[in-house]
Amino acid sequence: MSDTLGRVSFLDGFPDKDRMRAEEFERDECMEELATLCDSRPEVFDRMGTTARIGLGYYENDKKNAAAHGVDVTKESN
């Protein structure tokens, strides 16, 4: 069944998942501060929990994707 569903196309074409994620991006000041900490004091950042580091990685990837799709990532409210 999944093979059949994999071959189905949407009425208006395949969804642009990167574009949809870019439109949903919201600037998070806590993540921005964490990114600043990572750059300014990497020894402190290395001692932080894995969850915070993974979360920052996802946030930075989403931010790059949003910027690539023309979303203003410098504003606090999108």
GUVEXDREN-813479 format. One line per field, with one value per atom (N, C-alpha, C): residue number from 1; x, y, z. Coordinates in pm, whole numbers. Example, Ala and Ser with C-alpha at 12.3 -4.5 7.8 and 13.67 -1.06 7.14 Angstrom:
seq: 1, 1, 1, 2, 2, 2
px: 1319, 1230, 1320, 1285, 1367, 1290
py: -569, -450, -330, -225, -106, 3
pz: 780, 780, 780, 708, 714, 787
END
This chain:
seq: 1, 1, 1, 2, 2, 2, 3, 3, 3, 4, 4, 4, 5, 5, 5, 6, 6, 6, 7, 7, 7, 8, 8, 8, 9, 9, 9, 10, 10, 10, 11, 11, 11, 12, 12, 12, 13, 13, 13, 14, 14, 14, 15, 15, 15, 16, 16, 16, 17, 17, 17, 18, 18, 18, 19, 19, 19, 20, 20, 20, 21, 21, 21, 22, 22, 22, 23, 23, 23, 24, 24, 24, 25, 25, 25, 26, 26, 26, 27, 27, 27, 28, 28, 28, 29, 29, 29, 30, 30, 30, 31, 31, 31, 32, 32, 32, 33, 33, 33, 34, 34, 34, 35, 35, 35, 36, 36, 36, 37, 37, 37, 38, 38, 38, 39, 39, 39, 40, 40, 40, 41, 41, 41, 42, 42, 42, 43, 43, 43, 44, 44, 44, 45, 45, 45, 46, 46, 46, 47, 47, 47, 48, 48, 48, 49, 49, 49, 50, 50, 50, 51, 51, 51, 52, 52, 52, 53, 53, 53, 54, 54, 54, 55, 55, 55, 56, 56, 56, 57, 57, 57, 58, 58, 58, 59, 59, 59, 60, 60, 60, 61, 61, 61, 62, 62, 62, 63, 63, 63, 64, 64, 64, 65, 65, 65, 66, 66, 66, 67, 67, 67, 68, 68, 68, 69, 69, 69, 70, 70, 70, 71, 71, 71, 72, 72, 72, 73, 73, 73, 74, 74, 74, 75, 75, 75, 76, 76, 76, 77, 77, 77, 78, 78, 78
px: 82, 0, 87, 196, 279, 344, 371, 426, 326, 200, 94, 81, 81, 71, 194, 309, 430, 427, 347, 339, 227, 147, 36, 91, 46, 86, -33, -4, -107, -170, -289, -360, -283, -218, -144, 7, 48, 191, 235, 359, 412, 432, 406, 423, 571, 598, 733, 753, 803, 815, 911, 1019, 1113, 1046, 964, 893, 793, 723, 626, 696, 811, 886, 939, 979, 1030, 922, 801, 690, 650, 677, 641, 750, 865, 977, 941, 973, 958, 1089, 1133, 1258, 1239, 1336, 1332, 1453, 1427, 1537, 1622, 1563, 1642, 1742, 1698, 1788, 1895, 1858, 1956, 2065, 2025, 2122, 2210, 2151, 2226, 2328, 2290, 2382, 2497, 2466, 2570, 2666, 2611, 2695, 2785, 2731, 2808, 2928, 2907, 3015, 3114, 3063, 3150, 3220, 3152, 3210, 3185, 3258, 3233, 3258, 3347, 3374, 3252, 3176, 3053, 2946, 2936, 2836, 2859, 2986, 3017, 2972, 2962, 2919, 2768, 2696, 2550, 2494, 2369, 2305, 2289, 2278, 2264, 2137, 2030, 1903, 1913, 1981, 1997, 2079, 2184, 2269, 2194, 2118, 2039, 1932, 1866, 1764, 1820, 1940, 2004, 2035, 2078, 2107, 1983, 1871, 1745, 1704, 1717, 1678, 1763, 1894, 1982, 1953, 1922, 1886, 1757, 1658, 1532, 1553, 1641, 1670, 1737, 1832, 1898, 1798, 1712, 1610, 1515, 1474, 1383, 1450, 1576, 1649, 1664, 1686, 1700, 1569, 1457, 1327, 1274, 1359, 1321, 1248, 1245, 1181, 1279, 1230, 1315, 1335, 1455, 1484, 1538, 1547, 1598, 1487, 1363, 1250, 1213, 1167, 1125, 991, 898, 769, 758, 735, 719, 574
py: -119, 0, 126, 128, 248, 276, 172, 192, 266, 230, 296, 441, 464, 601, 683, 621, 692, 743, 679, 721, 822, 851, 945, 1086, 1169, 1311, 1393, 1507, 1595, 1671, 1720, 1790, 1912, 1981, 2101, 2077, 1953, 1920, 1879, 1839, 1797, 1919, 1906, 2019, 2055, 2183, 2231, 2239, 2130, 2121, 2224, 2253, 2354, 2490, 2521, 2650, 2659, 2550, 2550, 2569, 2503, 2519, 2661, 2720, 2857, 2955, 2935, 3024, 3011, 2897, 2874, 2916, 2959, 2994, 3112, 3099, 3208, 3225, 3349, 3379, 3351, 3285, 3249, 3313, 3407, 3479, 3387, 3286, 3191, 3116, 3075, 3005, 3100, 3225, 3324, 3343, 3347, 3360, 3235, 3120, 2995, 2992, 3043, 3050, 3146, 3256, 3351, 3286, 3210, 3140, 3039, 2970, 2871, 2936, 3056, 3127, 3192, 3250, 3327, 3241, 3138, 3054, 2907, 2852, 2713, 2611, 2642, 2547, 2531, 2638, 2630, 2557, 2589, 2525, 2374, 2331, 2188, 2111, 2179, 2113, 2110, 2174, 2175, 2040, 2019, 1893, 1874, 1749, 1712, 1769, 1773, 1822, 1968, 2050, 2191, 2205, 2126, 2135, 2087, 1980, 1930, 2032, 2088, 2189, 2310, 2352, 2465, 2429, 2308, 2265, 2271, 2221, 2227, 2373, 2455, 2596, 2666, 2643, 2709, 2660, 2532, 2481, 2544, 2556, 2620, 2767, 2832, 2974, 2993, 2906, 2914, 2887, 2790, 2757, 2875, 2937, 3052, 3168, 3194, 3303, 3273, 3148, 3111, 3129, 3123, 3141, 3283, 3375, 3516, 3562, 3481, 3521, 3605, 3715, 3802, 3735, 3684, 3612, 3704, 3834, 3928, 3985, 3977, 4030, 3933, 3991, 3908, 3839, 3909, 3851, 3838, 3717, 3693, 3681
pz: 0, 0, 0, 75, 80, -55, -134, -267, -354, -342, -418, -374, -245, -195, -233, -242, -279, -422, -508, -647, -673, -571, -586, -582, -675, -672, -624, -570, -519, -635, -616, -723, -771, -681, -719, -716, -732, -731, -592, -581, -452, -362, -233, -144, -127, -117, -94, 58, 115, 260, 316, 244, 291, 297, 198, 195, 309, 335, 445, 579, 598, 723, 735, 623, 625, 668, 619, 653, 799, 861, 1000, 1098, 1047, 1134, 1223, 1351, 1447, 1522, 1530, 1601, 1749, 1809, 1950, 2018, 2107, 2172, 2259, 2319, 2399, 2311, 2194, 2102, 2048, 2027, 1981, 2087, 2214, 2322, 2332, 2310, 2311, 2197, 2081, 1967, 1999, 2064, 2104, 2204, 2298, 2395, 2326, 2226, 2152, 2083, 2029, 1959, 2056, 2164, 2252, 2358, 2407, 2512, 2482, 2386, 2346, 2457, 2551, 2660, 2750, 2770, 2849, 2769, 2641, 2555, 2547, 2544, 2535, 2658, 2771, 2894, 2909, 2820, 2827, 2783, 2812, 2777, 2628, 2590, 2450, 2389, 2466, 2414, 2370, 2448, 2413, 2285, 2271, 2152, 2027, 2041, 1928, 1891, 1991, 1966, 1893, 1932, 1864, 1720, 1696, 1558, 1471, 1521, 1446, 1423, 1526, 1514, 1408, 1411, 1314, 1172, 1154, 1022, 972, 1062, 1023, 989, 1063, 1039, 902, 869, 738, 626, 646, 546, 527, 636, 627, 554, 585, 519, 370, 334, 194, 116, 186, 121, 136, 178, 181, 305, 409, 534, 614, 671, 753, 889, 913, 1037, 1145, 1118, 1217, 1302, 1255, 1332, 1444, 1555, 1666, 1636, 1575, 1540, 1389, 1342, 1197, 1162
END
